[in-house]
């Protein structure tokens, strides 16, 4: 069997199934549970134990899959197979955490798996313009209209499937625009470029880039340049960098703290610290202070989903 193929335990999968290629297609949680029931059982057990014990370190091991000092990885084909199954468990755990955020919006109240016509109409009119593009909405208007979206969980699940994990208020955009001021600004892993589009509309000189590896989920507009974050940091030498929902344990955020021109780094993500962001890089950035900007996080929508905004500032000499 090739090194990167594993025979899942599901009955509908044949021997030699290429797991890593399949993971690259971003399967949903239900599909992964069906194909890898044994791995899902392990993830469920590990996450339940971590939650009961309130152990951040244990959750970190599940979601980021850092090797501990006592975890000796077997060599050869057996080791490669186990590493592939680690990737499967990590992806399932991340999707489960994202589902927790969706469930939090519905407060665990037996949400429908489909969004009703009225809820869809209200949510679309509230958060998107006539062309279907995301728009900044005032907090006041949001608070008036959001209660009429009854199928909140179904709506957010649909949006997540399309690569959208949050919406931004007008007040959030204005606050970030004031923070940036007239400084050179770069959005990395920009996706569909929503935040850049909003900031540009507020007069911020901002450039958006993405490596466009998520083309199966995201439609990239022309103003988002195809460029790896590390390269973009060198080319544009930004003073301010922003990133919305960076993947957990990603390899590119460390480069932000290594770029001499960067003075401020703003990260929009999840308060579930293991669902977004390169947390190791955050902890290993002694030249920067880190603020959990609670007031800014309240301006990321919907607030019930548990968003987090981190603001890193370079320490003065």
C-alpha positions as CSV (number, residue, x, y, z in Angstrom):
1,X,0.0,0.0,0.0
2,X,1.4,3.5,-0.8
3,X,2.7,5.5,2.2
4,X,-0.1,8.0,2.3
5,X,-3.0,5.6,1.8
6,X,-4.9,4.1,4.7
7,X,-7.9,1.7,4.7
8,X,-10.6,3.4,6.7
9,X,-12.9,1.3,8.8
10,X,-16.1,2.4,7.0
11,X,-17.7,-0.2,4.7
12,X,-18.0,2.2,1.8
13,X,-14.3,2.7,1.4
14,X,-12.0,0.5,-0.6
15,X,-8.5,-0.6,0.3
16,X,-5.9,1.9,-0.8
17,X,-8.0,5.0,-0.3
18,X,-5.8,8.1,-0.6
19,X,-6.6,9.8,2.7
20,X,-4.5,12.9,2.3
21,X,-5.9,13.7,-1.1
22,X,-9.4,13.3,0.3
23,X,-8.6,15.6,3.2
24,X,-7.5,18.2,0.7
25,X,-11.1,18.2,-0.6
26,X,-12.2,19.5,2.8
27,X,-14.8,16.8,3.7
28,X,-17.4,17.7,6.3
29,X,-17.6,16.2,9.7
30,X,-20.3,13.7,8.9
31,X,-18.4,12.3,6.0
32,X,-15.3,11.9,8.1
33,X,-17.2,10.2,10.9
34,X,-18.7,7.8,8.4
35,X,-15.3,6.9,6.9
36,X,-13.3,6.8,10.1
37,X,-15.6,5.7,12.9
38,X,-12.8,4.4,15.1
39,X,-10.8,7.6,14.8
40,X,-14.0,9.7,15.6
41,X,-14.6,7.5,18.7
42,X,-11.0,8.3,19.8
43,X,-11.5,12.1,19.1
44,X,-14.8,12.1,21.1
45,X,-13.2,10.4,24.0
46,X,-10.2,12.6,24.1
47,X,-12.2,15.8,23.7
48,X,-14.7,14.8,26.4
49,X,-11.8,14.0,28.8
50,X,-10.1,17.3,28.1
51,X,-13.4,19.3,28.6
52,X,-14.2,17.5,31.8
53,X,-10.7,18.1,33.1
54,X,-10.8,21.7,31.8
55,X,-7.3,20.9,30.4
56,X,-6.1,23.4,27.8
57,X,-2.9,21.5,27.3
58,X,-4.9,18.3,26.5
59,X,-7.1,20.1,24.0
60,X,-4.0,21.6,22.4
61,X,-2.6,18.1,21.9
62,X,-5.8,17.0,20.2
63,X,-6.3,20.0,17.9
64,X,-2.7,21.1,17.1
65,X,-1.2,17.6,17.5
66,X,2.0,18.7,19.0
67,X,4.3,15.8,19.9
68,X,4.9,15.4,23.6
69,X,8.2,14.3,25.0
70,X,6.9,10.9,25.8
71,X,5.2,10.3,22.4
72,X,7.7,8.2,20.4
73,X,6.5,8.1,16.8
74,X,7.0,4.6,15.2
75,X,9.2,4.6,12.1
76,X,8.6,3.3,8.6
77,X,5.2,2.5,7.0
78,X,3.6,2.1,10.4
79,X,4.7,5.6,11.4
80,X,3.5,7.2,8.2
81,X,0.1,5.5,8.6
82,X,-0.2,6.8,12.1
83,X,0.7,10.3,11.0
84,X,-2.0,10.2,8.4
85,X,-4.5,9.1,11.0
86,X,-3.3,12.0,13.2
87,X,-4.3,14.4,10.4
88,X,-7.7,12.7,10.2
89,X,-8.3,13.1,14.0
90,X,-7.0,16.7,13.9
91,X,-9.4,17.7,11.1
92,X,-12.3,16.0,12.9
93,X,-11.5,17.8,16.1
94,X,-11.3,21.2,14.4
95,X,-14.6,20.6,12.7
96,X,-16.1,19.6,16.0
97,X,-14.9,22.8,17.7
98,X,-16.4,24.8,14.9
99,X,-19.6,23.0,15.4
100,X,-19.5,24.0,19.1
101,X,-19.4,27.6,18.0
102,X,-22.4,27.1,15.8
103,X,-24.3,25.3,18.5
104,X,-23.5,28.1,20.9
105,X,-25.5,30.5,18.7
106,X,-28.6,28.3,19.0
107,X,-27.8,27.8,22.7
108,X,-28.1,24.0,22.2
109,X,-31.7,24.3,21.4
110,X,-32.4,21.6,18.9
111,X,-31.6,23.7,15.8
112,X,-33.0,22.7,12.5
113,X,-30.5,21.4,9.9
114,X,-32.2,23.6,7.2
115,X,-32.7,27.3,7.2
116,X,-36.3,28.5,6.7
117,X,-37.3,31.0,4.0
118,X,-38.0,33.8,6.4
119,X,-34.7,33.3,8.3
120,X,-32.8,33.1,5.1
121,X,-34.4,36.3,3.8
122,X,-33.7,38.3,7.0
123,X,-30.1,37.0,7.3
124,X,-29.4,37.7,3.7
125,X,-30.9,41.2,3.8
126,X,-29.1,42.0,7.0
127,X,-25.6,40.7,6.1
128,X,-25.4,40.8,2.3
129,X,-26.0,43.4,-0.4
130,X,-28.2,43.0,-3.5
131,X,-25.4,41.2,-5.3
132,X,-24.9,38.7,-2.5
133,X,-21.7,40.2,-1.2
134,X,-21.1,40.6,2.5
135,X,-21.6,44.1,3.8
136,X,-20.8,45.8,7.1
137,X,-23.9,46.2,9.3
138,X,-24.4,48.6,12.1
139,X,-24.6,47.0,15.6
140,X,-28.0,48.7,16.2
141,X,-29.6,47.3,13.1
142,X,-28.1,43.9,13.7
143,X,-29.5,43.7,17.2
144,X,-33.0,44.6,15.9
145,X,-33.0,42.1,13.1
146,X,-30.9,39.1,14.3
147,X,-33.6,37.8,16.7
148,X,-35.8,37.2,13.6
149,X,-33.3,34.7,12.2
150,X,-34.8,31.7,13.9
151,X,-32.6,29.0,12.3
152,X,-29.3,30.5,13.4
153,X,-27.4,27.3,13.6
154,X,-28.4,26.2,10.1
155,X,-27.6,29.6,8.7
156,X,-24.1,29.6,10.2
157,X,-23.4,26.0,9.1
158,X,-24.3,26.9,5.6
159,X,-22.0,30.0,5.7
160,X,-19.1,27.9,7.2
161,X,-19.5,25.5,4.3
162,X,-18.9,28.5,2.0
163,X,-15.8,29.6,3.9
164,X,-17.4,32.3,6.0
165,X,-16.9,32.1,9.8
166,X,-18.0,35.5,10.9
167,X,-19.5,38.8,9.7
168,X,-18.2,42.3,10.5
169,X,-20.0,45.3,11.9
170,X,-19.5,48.8,10.6
171,X,-18.3,49.7,14.0
172,X,-15.6,47.0,13.9
173,X,-14.4,48.3,10.5
174,X,-14.3,51.8,11.7
175,X,-12.3,50.8,14.8
176,X,-9.7,48.9,12.8
177,X,-9.5,51.7,10.3
178,X,-8.6,54.1,13.1
179,X,-6.0,51.6,14.5
180,X,-4.3,51.4,11.1
181,X,-4.5,55.1,10.3
182,X,-2.4,56.0,7.3
183,X,0.1,53.1,7.8
184,X,0.9,50.5,5.2
185,X,-1.5,47.6,5.8
186,X,-1.5,44.0,4.5
187,X,-4.2,41.4,4.9
188,X,-2.8,37.8,4.7
189,X,-4.8,34.7,4.1
190,X,-7.4,37.2,2.9
191,X,-9.9,34.7,1.4
192,X,-12.6,36.5,-0.4
193,X,-11.1,39.8,0.7
194,X,-14.1,41.0,2.7
195,X,-12.1,42.8,5.4
196,X,-9.8,44.4,2.9
197,X,-12.8,45.6,0.9
198,X,-14.4,47.1,4.0
199,X,-11.2,48.8,5.1
200,X,-10.5,50.2,1.6
201,X,-14.0,51.6,1.7
202,X,-13.1,53.4,4.9
203,X,-10.0,54.9,3.3
204,X,-7.4,52.5,4.6
205,X,-4.4,51.8,2.2
206,X,-4.6,48.0,2.4
207,X,-3.4,45.1,0.1
208,X,-4.9,41.6,0.3
209,X,-3.1,38.4,-0.5
210,X,-3.9,34.7,-0.3
211,X,-2.1,31.5,-1.5
212,X,-5.5,30.5,-2.9
213,X,-5.3,26.9,-1.7
214,X,-9.0,27.0,-0.6
215,X,-10.3,27.5,-4.1
216,X,-12.9,24.7,-3.6
217,X,-14.6,26.8,-0.9
218,X,-13.7,30.4,-1.7
219,X,-14.2,32.6,-4.7
220,X,-11.3,35.0,-4.9
221,X,-11.9,38.5,-6.3
222,X,-9.4,40.1,-8.6
223,X,-8.1,42.5,-5.9
224,X,-6.8,39.6,-3.8
225,X,-3.3,38.8,-5.0
226,X,-2.1,35.2,-5.3
227,X,0.9,35.2,-3.0
228,X,2.2,33.3,0.0
229,X,2.1,35.3,3.2
230,X,5.9,35.1,3.8
231,X,6.6,36.4,0.3
232,X,3.9,39.1,0.7
233,X,5.5,40.3,3.9
234,X,8.8,40.7,2.2
235,X,7.4,42.4,-0.9
236,X,5.0,44.9,0.8
237,X,6.9,45.5,4.1
238,X,3.7,46.4,5.9
239,X,3.5,48.3,9.2
240,X,0.1,46.7,10.0
241,X,-0.9,43.1,9.2
242,X,-4.4,41.7,9.6
243,X,-5.7,38.2,9.3
244,X,-9.2,36.8,9.8
245,X,-9.6,33.2,10.9
246,X,-6.1,31.9,10.2
247,X,-6.0,28.0,10.2
248,X,-4.9,26.4,13.5
249,X,-1.2,25.6,13.7
250,X,-0.5,27.3,10.4
251,X,3.1,27.8,9.3
252,X,2.9,31.4,8.0
253,X,1.9,33.6,11.0
254,X,5.4,33.2,12.5
255,X,6.7,35.3,9.6
256,X,4.6,38.2,10.8
257,X,6.6,38.5,14.0
258,X,9.9,38.1,12.1
259,X,9.2,41.0,9.7
260,X,11.0,44.2,10.9
261,X,8.5,46.6,9.4
262,X,5.5,45.2,11.3
263,X,4.4,47.3,14.2
264,X,0.8,45.9,14.7
265,X,-0.8,42.6,14.0
266,X,-4.6,42.1,14.3
267,X,-6.1,38.6,14.3
268,X,-9.8,37.9,14.1
269,X,-10.6,34.3,15.2
270,X,-12.3,32.0,17.7
271,X,-12.2,32.3,21.4
272,X,-11.7,28.5,21.2
273,X,-8.0,29.0,21.1
274,X,-7.4,25.7,19.3
275,X,-9.7,26.4,16.4
276,X,-7.7,29.3,14.9
277,X,-4.3,30.7,14.8
278,X,-0.6,29.7,15.2
279,X,-0.6,29.7,19.0
280,X,3.0,28.5,19.3
281,X,4.1,31.5,17.2
282,X,2.0,33.8,19.4
283,X,3.7,32.5,22.5
284,X,7.1,32.8,20.9
285,X,7.0,36.5,19.9
286,X,8.8,38.2,22.8
287,X,9.2,41.5,20.7
288,X,5.4,41.9,20.8
289,X,2.8,42.5,23.5
290,X,-0.6,40.8,23.0
291,X,-4.0,42.2,23.9
292,X,-7.2,40.3,23.9
293,X,-9.4,43.1,22.5
294,X,-12.8,42.3,24.1
295,X,-14.4,45.5,22.9
296,X,-13.4,44.7,19.3
297,X,-14.6,41.1,19.6
298,X,-18.0,42.3,20.6
299,X,-18.2,44.0,17.2
300,X,-17.7,40.7,15.3
301,X,-20.9,39.0,14.4
302,X,-22.8,37.1,15.6
303,X,-21.5,37.8,19.1
304,X,-22.9,34.5,20.5
305,X,-20.5,32.5,18.3
306,X,-17.5,33.2,20.5
307,X,-15.2,35.4,18.4
308,X,-11.9,36.6,19.6
309,X,-9.7,39.5,18.4
310,X,-6.0,39.6,19.3
311,X,-3.9,42.8,18.8
312,X,-0.1,42.3,18.9
313,X,2.0,45.5,19.2
314,X,5.8,45.6,18.8
315,X,7.4,46.6,22.1
316,X,9.3,49.9,22.0
317,X,13.1,49.8,22.2
